[in-house]
Amino acid sequence: MAASGGLLGDLAPIRQVEAKHDYAPQRLTKPTPVRDGRFTIASYERKEGRAATDVWDQESFVKYMFMMVEGEVEATEACGQTLFDYPDAPWELRFLIARQLWDEARHAELSLQRFQELGGKLDMLPVRDTFPLYFGPVHNDDLAKRLAHLNQVVEGWVTDDFAMMVDICRQLDDERSARLFEQLIADEWLHIKIGGDWIPRLTANNPAYRAEVVKYRLEVEQKLYNDLDAAAKETADRFAASPKGA
């Protein structure tokens, strides 16, 4: 433990950790998810965009909860992929990622429970063959950049999204779901902190490398929000063109 940086006290800079690639392609390098017969797998189409014009009702919320189940499963897999890819990462960091993996698995179970309580069925919607939030980051060989993407950008956006869902649930008089999202937000802050604590340590004494990681983080964050804006516009256009939106 001491050799890996320890848990307390002043910590020395961490050497750059390289991903291991002497293994057969794993789950997140395959073209389709590995799911059991309860799920339907289909090619990805961008349908998750939301806009201010969205009308939230029981049906749309149940569909959102289906996305929650799949998204949390993918987040669990992403953490496992990171642990597998970086066996030489400092022990403390691997411990934190393992704890995050447990959190994500618990989130998936809690989301599934609420989804089924609301009448949802796992075959009601197709599972997307690539979940865009997680598929790209786990192909990044640079550990600091992967943490910036997953634990800063993605988890940061997810936290904002869950905060929005707390308000939406209360507008729907669904206090049980609102409290679920509040519980998830508490965990997400800890996941963001992993990146906040470890990116400086992984880039210590290397200003050029740190600047590169910061630049990467800003680029992927801008791309994420550009994509979300485009998806929301598509949603708004479809809503406006439908009889329901007339």
C-alpha positions in Angstrom: 0.0 0.0 0.0 2.8 2.4 0.8 4.5 1.7 -2.5 1.2 2.6 -4.3 0.9 6.0 -2.6 -0.8 5.1 0.7 -4.0 6.4 2.1 -2.8 9.4 4.1 -0.1 12.0 4.2 1.9 13.8 1.4 1.9 11.8 -1.8 4.6 11.6 -4.3 3.8 12.2 -8.0 2.3 9.1 -9.7 4.1 7.7 -12.8 2.0 7.6 -15.9 0.1 4.3 -16.0 -0.3 2.5 -19.3 -3.2 0.4 -20.3 -2.6 -3.3 -20.8 -3.6 -4.7 -24.2 -2.3 -8.3 -24.2 -5.8 -9.8 -24.0 -8.6 -10.6 -26.3 -11.2 -7.8 -26.9 -13.5 -7.4 -24.0 -17.2 -6.5 -23.8 -16.9 -2.8 -24.6 -14.9 -3.4 -27.7 -17.6 -5.7 -29.1 -20.2 -4.4 -31.5 -23.2 -5.5 -29.4 -24.0 -5.6 -25.6 -23.9 -9.0 -23.8 -27.4 -9.2 -22.3 -29.7 -12.1 -21.5 -32.9 -13.1 -23.2 -35.1 -10.5 -21.3 -33.5 -7.7 -23.4 -33.9 -6.8 -27.1 -30.7 -5.6 -28.8 -31.0 -3.1 -31.7 -28.8 -0.8 -33.6 -28.3 2.6 -31.9 -30.5 5.5 -32.9 -30.3 8.8 -31.1 -33.6 8.9 -29.3 -32.7 10.0 -25.8 -32.6 13.8 -26.5 -35.0 15.9 -24.4 -36.1 19.5 -24.8 -37.9 22.1 -22.8 -41.0 21.3 -24.9 -41.1 17.7 -23.6 -44.3 16.7 -21.9 -43.4 14.4 -19.0 -46.0 11.9 -18.1 -46.1 8.4 -16.7 -45.3 6.8 -20.1 -42.3 9.1 -20.8 -41.0 8.6 -17.3 -41.1 4.8 -17.5 -39.1 5.0 -20.7 -36.6 7.3 -19.0 -36.2 4.7 -16.2 -35.5 2.0 -18.8 -32.6 4.2 -20.0 -31.5 4.5 -16.4 -31.3 0.8 -16.0 -29.2 0.4 -19.2 -27.1 3.4 -18.5 -26.2 2.2 -15.0 -25.3 -1.2 -16.3 -23.0 0.4 -18.8 -21.5 2.5 -16.1 -20.8 -0.6 -14.1 -19.1 -2.2 -17.1 -17.0 0.9 -17.7 -15.6 0.8 -14.2 -14.8 -2.9 -14.6 -13.1 -2.2 -17.9 -11.0 0.5 -16.3 -9.9 -1.9 -13.5 -9.1 -4.6 -16.1 -7.2 -2.2 -18.3 -5.0 -0.7 -15.6 -3.8 -3.5 -13.2 -0.7 -1.4 -12.4 -2.6 1.7 -11.3 -2.1 2.8 -7.7 -3.9 0.6 -5.2 -5.9 3.5 -3.7 -7.2 4.6 -7.1 -8.2 1.0 -8.0 -10.0 0.7 -4.7 -12.0 3.9 -5.4 -12.9 2.7 -8.9 -14.0 -0.6 -7.5 -16.2 1.2 -5.0 -17.6 3.3 -7.8 -18.3 0.0 -9.7 -20.3 -1.2 -6.6 -22.2 2.1 -6.6 -23.1 1.8 -10.3 -24.3 -1.8 -9.8 -26.4 -0.7 -6.9 -27.8 2.2 -9.0 -28.7 -0.3 -11.7 -30.5 -2.5 -9.2 -32.4 0.4 -7.6 -33.4 1.8 -11.0 -34.6 -1.7 -12.2 -36.7 -2.0 -9.0 -38.3 1.4 -9.5 -38.8 0.7 -13.3 -40.6 -2.5 -12.6 -42.7 -1.0 -9.8 -43.9 1.6 -12.4 -44.9 -1.3 -14.7 -41.9 -1.3 -17.0 -40.8 -4.5 -18.8 -37.2 -5.1 -20.0 -38.3 -5.9 -23.5 -40.4 -2.8 -23.9 -37.6 -0.9 -25.6 -34.4 -2.1 -27.4 -31.0 -1.9 -25.7 -28.8 0.3 -27.8 -25.8 -1.4 -29.2 -23.4 1.3 -28.1 -24.3 3.6 -25.2 -22.7 6.9 -26.4 -21.8 8.2 -22.9 -19.5 5.3 -22.1 -18.5 3.6 -25.3 -15.9 6.3 -26.3 -14.2 6.9 -23.0 -13.3 3.3 -22.3 -11.3 3.2 -25.5 -9.0 5.9 -24.2 -5.6 4.4 -23.3 -4.6 7.4 -21.2 -5.8 6.9 -17.6 -5.9 10.6 -16.7 -7.9 11.4 -19.8 -10.3 8.5 -19.1 -10.9 9.8 -15.6 -11.5 13.3 -17.0 -14.0 11.9 -19.5 -15.8 9.4 -17.3 -15.5 10.9 -13.8 -15.6 14.6 -14.7 -17.6 15.1 -17.9 -20.0 12.2 -17.9 -20.6 12.0 -14.2 -20.9 15.8 -14.0 -23.6 15.8 -16.7 -25.4 12.9 -15.1 -25.5 14.8 -11.8 -27.2 17.7 -13.5 -29.6 15.4 -15.3 -30.6 13.7 -12.0 -31.1 17.1 -10.3 -33.6 17.9 -13.2 -35.3 14.6 -12.7 -35.8 15.3 -8.9 -38.0 18.3 -9.9 -39.8 16.4 -12.7 -40.6 13.5 -10.3 -42.1 15.9 -7.8 -44.1 17.6 -10.6 -45.5 14.2 -11.3 -46.3 13.6 -7.6 -43.8 10.8 -7.5 -41.9 11.3 -4.3 -40.4 7.8 -4.2 -38.6 8.4 -7.5 -37.5 11.9 -6.5 -35.9 10.5 -3.4 -34.2 7.8 -5.5 -32.6 10.4 -7.7 -31.5 12.4 -4.6 -29.8 9.3 -3.3 -28.0 8.7 -6.6 -26.8 12.4 -6.8 -25.0 11.8 -3.4 -23.0 9.0 -5.0 -22.3 10.9 -8.2 -20.5 13.7 -6.3 -18.1 11.1 -4.9 -17.5 9.8 -8.4 -16.7 13.3 -9.7 -14.3 13.7 -6.7 -12.3 10.7 -7.9 -11.4 12.5 -11.0 -10.8 15.8 -9.2 -8.4 14.2 -6.7 -6.5 11.9 -9.1 -6.1 13.9 -12.3 -3.7 16.3 -10.5 -1.8 13.4 -9.0 -1.5 11.6 -12.3 -0.2 14.8 -14.0 2.0 16.1 -11.2 5.3 17.7 -12.2 4.3 17.6 -15.9 2.7 20.9 -16.8 2.5 20.0 -20.5 0.8 16.7 -19.8 -1.6 18.4 -17.4 -2.5 21.0 -19.9 -3.1 18.3 -22.5 -5.5 16.5 -20.2 -7.4 19.7 -19.3 -7.7 20.6 -23.0 -9.0 17.1 -23.7 -11.6 17.4 -20.9 -12.9 20.7 -22.3 -13.1 19.3 -25.8 -15.1 16.2 -24.8 -17.4 18.2 -22.6 -18.1 20.7 -25.4 -18.8 17.8 -27.8 -21.2 16.1 -25.3 -23.2 19.3 -24.8 -23.2 20.0 -28.6 -24.6 16.5 -29.2 -27.2 16.9 -26.4 -28.3 20.2 -27.9 -28.6 18.6 -31.3 -30.6 15.7 -29.8 -32.9 18.1 -27.9 -33.5 20.1 -31.1 -34.5 16.9 -33.0 -36.9 16.0 -30.1 -38.4 19.5 -30.2 -38.9 19.3 -34.0 -40.5 15.9 -33.8 -42.8 17.2 -31.0 -43.8 20.3 -32.9 -44.5 18.3 -36.0 -46.7 15.6 -34.3 -50.4 16.0 -33.7 -49.7 15.9 -29.9 -47.6 19.0 -30.3 -50.2 20.9 -32.4 
